[in-house]
């Protein structure tokens, strides 16, 4: 069976994924499938850096703004929706262009990960536990998060990923920025978000009854502004914390994507 062509634009926050994906979609006659774990929610436009109305008019976008902020949603749910969306796009003779920075979403689709029921009645990943150093907190947390999200030990997932062949033939692209330039873009984006109404957006969500306990409201930008409204920090400190958290998130994203040797890096000076 021939594989499904899939273009995947990945990268850290503020790296220009939206613009590049739109250019590619227009060039190949494609439609965009968002792979962003915050852009799936309604009413959360500014803080999640959703494509603007103008950008949405330039290409067809899918899986953006379809959930209420208090809806339950998992990577398994996303993967199922993404497979269906890509199949629909392909059936109409078009190319799917997946674009986003949520690495787990992207890997789960591109690698055709399957998801099982969670069983917490046993030590869920003895193999990984024996292999990991007890001081490697980051890897331990990632293994736990993966199990809680998918119901499958990460060691089993790694074995199956090597063994199972994906339905897709992906072309994966990332814009390559100097770290200092990327961080400056992030800082400027946060300033633009504040000027564009991030505070008002968060206040509206709070007035609608959405609280900081929700996963959606724990996103960068939302939790800091909520703390500002709750009197826990000044606006200046909240803005600086958003910038700092965004830079740290970008660093984690870069680390994630650097592990995937299928990704082609293109110059930020002339990405497409």
C-alpha positions as CSV (number, residue, x, y, z in Angstrom):
1,X,0.0,0.0,0.0
2,X,1.4,3.4,-1.0
3,X,2.0,5.8,1.9
4,X,0.2,9.1,2.4
5,X,2.3,12.2,1.7
6,X,2.4,14.5,4.6
7,X,4.3,17.8,5.0
8,X,5.1,18.7,8.6
9,X,6.2,22.1,9.7
10,X,7.6,22.0,13.2
11,X,9.6,24.2,15.5
12,X,9.6,26.3,18.6
13,X,7.2,29.1,19.5
14,X,7.6,32.3,17.5
15,X,9.7,30.6,14.8
16,X,7.4,31.4,11.9
17,X,5.6,28.1,11.5
18,X,2.2,29.6,10.5
19,X,3.6,31.8,7.7
20,X,5.7,28.9,6.3
21,X,2.9,26.4,6.5
22,X,0.6,28.9,4.6
23,X,3.2,29.4,1.9
24,X,3.7,25.7,1.5
25,X,0.0,24.9,1.5
26,X,-0.6,27.5,-1.3
27,X,2.4,26.2,-3.3
28,X,1.3,22.5,-3.2
29,X,-2.4,23.0,-3.1
30,X,-2.8,21.8,0.4
31,X,-4.7,22.4,3.7
32,X,-3.2,23.0,7.1
33,X,-3.7,20.7,10.1
34,X,-2.8,22.4,13.4
35,X,-0.7,20.5,15.8
36,X,-0.8,22.9,18.8
37,X,-2.2,21.8,22.1
38,X,-3.4,25.3,23.0
39,X,-4.9,26.4,19.7
40,X,-7.5,23.7,19.9
41,X,-9.5,25.8,22.4
42,X,-12.2,28.4,21.8
43,X,-11.8,32.0,23.1
44,X,-8.1,31.5,23.5
45,X,-6.8,33.3,20.5
46,X,-4.1,35.8,21.5
47,X,-2.3,33.8,24.1
48,X,-2.2,30.7,22.0
49,X,-0.9,32.7,18.9
50,X,-3.7,31.3,16.7
51,X,-3.5,32.3,13.0
52,X,-5.1,35.7,12.5
53,X,-8.3,36.0,10.5
54,X,-6.2,37.2,7.6
55,X,-3.9,34.2,7.8
56,X,-6.9,31.9,8.1
57,X,-8.3,33.4,4.9
58,X,-5.1,32.5,3.0
59,X,-5.3,28.7,3.5
60,X,-7.8,26.2,4.9
61,X,-7.0,25.4,8.5
62,X,-8.2,22.4,10.6
63,X,-8.3,21.5,14.3
64,X,-8.3,25.1,15.6
65,X,-10.7,26.5,18.1
66,X,-13.1,23.5,18.3
67,X,-13.0,22.8,22.0
68,X,-14.4,24.5,25.1
69,X,-11.6,25.4,27.6
70,X,-13.0,22.9,30.1
71,X,-13.4,20.0,27.7
72,X,-11.4,16.8,28.4
73,X,-9.0,16.1,25.5
74,X,-6.0,13.8,25.2
75,X,-3.2,13.2,22.7
76,X,-5.1,10.0,21.8
77,X,-8.1,12.2,20.9
78,X,-6.0,14.5,18.9
79,X,-4.3,11.7,17.0
80,X,-7.6,10.1,16.0
81,X,-8.9,13.5,14.8
82,X,-5.7,14.3,12.9
83,X,-5.7,10.9,11.1
84,X,-9.3,11.5,10.0
85,X,-8.6,15.1,8.9
86,X,-5.5,14.1,6.9
87,X,-7.5,11.2,5.3
88,X,-10.2,13.6,4.3
89,X,-7.8,16.2,2.8
90,X,-6.0,13.4,0.9
91,X,-9.2,12.0,-0.4
92,X,-10.0,15.3,-2.1
93,X,-6.7,15.2,-3.9
94,X,-4.9,17.8,-1.7
95,X,-1.8,17.6,0.5
96,X,-2.1,17.9,4.2
97,X,0.4,20.3,5.8
98,X,0.7,19.7,9.6
99,X,2.0,22.7,11.5
100,X,2.7,23.1,15.2
101,X,5.1,22.9,18.1
102,X,3.5,20.2,20.2
103,X,6.0,17.5,19.8
104,X,3.9,14.7,21.3
105,X,1.0,15.5,19.0
106,X,3.3,15.5,15.9
107,X,5.1,12.3,16.8
108,X,2.0,10.4,17.7
109,X,0.5,11.2,14.2
110,X,3.6,10.8,12.1
111,X,4.8,7.6,13.9
112,X,1.2,6.1,13.9
113,X,1.2,5.6,17.7
114,X,-1.6,3.4,19.0
115,X,-3.2,4.1,22.4
116,X,-4.5,1.6,25.0
117,X,-6.4,1.6,28.2
118,X,-4.6,2.8,31.3
119,X,-4.0,0.1,33.9
120,X,-2.6,1.5,37.2
121,X,-2.7,-1.8,39.1
122,X,1.0,-2.6,38.3
123,X,4.4,-1.1,38.0
124,X,3.8,0.4,34.6
125,X,7.3,0.4,33.1
126,X,9.8,-1.8,35.0
127,X,12.1,-1.9,31.9
128,X,12.5,1.9,31.7
129,X,12.7,2.2,35.5
130,X,15.7,-0.2,35.5
131,X,17.3,1.7,32.6
132,X,17.0,5.3,33.9
133,X,19.2,6.8,36.5
134,X,17.2,7.9,39.5
135,X,18.6,11.4,39.3
136,X,17.4,11.9,35.7
137,X,14.2,13.6,36.7
138,X,13.3,14.9,33.3
139,X,13.3,11.5,31.6
140,X,11.4,10.0,34.6
141,X,8.7,12.7,34.4
142,X,8.5,12.2,30.6
143,X,8.0,8.4,31.0
144,X,5.3,9.0,33.6
145,X,3.5,11.6,31.5
146,X,3.7,9.4,28.4
147,X,2.1,6.5,30.3
148,X,-0.6,8.6,31.8
149,X,-1.4,10.1,28.4
150,X,-1.3,7.0,26.3
151,X,-1.8,4.1,28.7
152,X,1.3,2.5,27.3
153,X,4.9,2.3,28.8
154,X,7.3,4.4,26.9
155,X,9.7,1.5,26.6
156,X,6.9,-0.5,24.8
157,X,6.1,2.5,22.6
158,X,9.8,2.8,21.6
159,X,9.9,-0.8,20.6
160,X,6.7,-0.6,18.6
161,X,7.7,2.6,16.9
162,X,10.8,0.8,15.6
163,X,8.7,-2.2,14.5
164,X,5.4,-0.6,13.1
165,X,5.6,1.1,9.8
166,X,3.7,4.5,9.6
167,X,1.0,5.1,7.0
168,X,2.7,8.4,6.2
169,X,5.6,9.5,4.0
170,X,6.5,12.7,5.9
171,X,8.6,15.7,4.8
172,X,9.5,17.4,8.0
173,X,10.7,21.0,8.0
174,X,11.9,23.4,10.7
175,X,13.1,27.0,10.4
176,X,16.6,27.3,11.8
177,X,17.1,30.4,13.9
178,X,20.1,31.7,15.9
179,X,19.1,31.2,19.6
180,X,19.5,34.9,20.4
181,X,17.4,36.0,17.5
182,X,14.6,33.5,18.3
183,X,14.5,34.7,21.9
184,X,14.2,38.3,20.7
185,X,11.3,37.2,18.5
186,X,9.7,35.6,21.5
187,X,10.1,38.7,23.6
188,X,8.6,40.9,20.9
189,X,5.7,38.5,20.4
190,X,4.8,38.7,24.0
191,X,4.8,42.5,23.9
192,X,2.5,42.3,20.8
193,X,0.2,39.9,22.7
194,X,-0.2,42.4,25.5
195,X,-0.9,45.3,23.2
196,X,-3.3,43.1,21.2
197,X,-5.5,42.4,24.3
198,X,-4.1,39.4,26.1
199,X,-5.2,40.8,29.5
200,X,-8.7,41.4,28.2
201,X,-8.9,37.9,26.7
202,X,-7.9,36.3,30.1
203,X,-10.3,38.5,32.0
204,X,-13.1,37.4,29.7
205,X,-12.2,33.7,30.3
206,X,-12.2,34.3,34.0
207,X,-15.6,36.0,33.8
208,X,-16.9,33.0,31.9
209,X,-16.0,30.9,34.9
210,X,-12.8,29.2,33.6
211,X,-10.3,28.7,36.4
212,X,-6.6,28.1,36.7
213,X,-7.1,24.5,37.6
214,X,-8.1,23.7,34.0
215,X,-5.3,22.4,31.7
216,X,-6.2,25.0,29.1
217,X,-5.7,27.8,31.6
218,X,-2.3,26.5,32.6
219,X,-0.9,27.5,29.3
220,X,1.9,30.1,29.2
221,X,0.4,33.6,29.2
222,X,-2.9,32.6,30.8
223,X,-1.7,31.4,34.2
224,X,0.6,34.5,34.6
225,X,-2.1,37.0,33.7
226,X,-4.5,35.2,36.1
227,X,-1.9,35.5,38.9
228,X,-1.7,39.2,38.0
229,X,-5.5,39.6,38.3
230,X,-5.4,37.6,41.6
231,X,-2.9,40.2,43.0
232,X,0.0,37.7,43.2
233,X,2.3,39.7,41.0
234,X,2.6,43.0,39.2
235,X,1.8,43.4,35.5
236,X,5.5,44.0,34.8
237,X,6.5,40.8,36.6
238,X,3.8,38.9,34.8
239,X,4.9,40.0,31.4
240,X,8.5,39.2,32.2
241,X,7.5,35.8,33.5
242,X,5.6,35.1,30.3
243,X,8.7,35.9,28.3
244,X,10.9,33.8,30.5
245,X,8.5,30.8,30.4
246,X,8.2,31.1,26.6
247,X,11.9,31.1,26.1
248,X,12.3,28.0,28.3
249,X,9.4,26.3,26.4
250,X,11.2,27.1,23.1
251,X,14.4,25.5,24.5
252,X,12.5,22.4,25.4
253,X,10.8,22.3,22.0
254,X,14.2,22.6,20.2
255,X,15.6,19.7,22.4
256,X,12.6,17.6,21.4
257,X,12.8,18.2,17.7
258,X,16.6,17.8,17.6
259,X,16.2,14.2,18.4
260,X,14.3,13.5,15.2
261,X,16.8,13.1,12.3
262,X,14.0,13.2,9.7
263,X,13.7,17.0,10.2
264,X,15.2,19.2,7.5
265,X,16.4,22.6,8.7
266,X,15.9,25.6,6.4
267,X,17.5,29.0,6.8
268,X,15.4,31.7,8.6
269,X,16.6,34.2,6.0
270,X,14.9,32.4,3.1
271,X,12.7,29.5,4.5
272,X,10.6,29.2,1.4
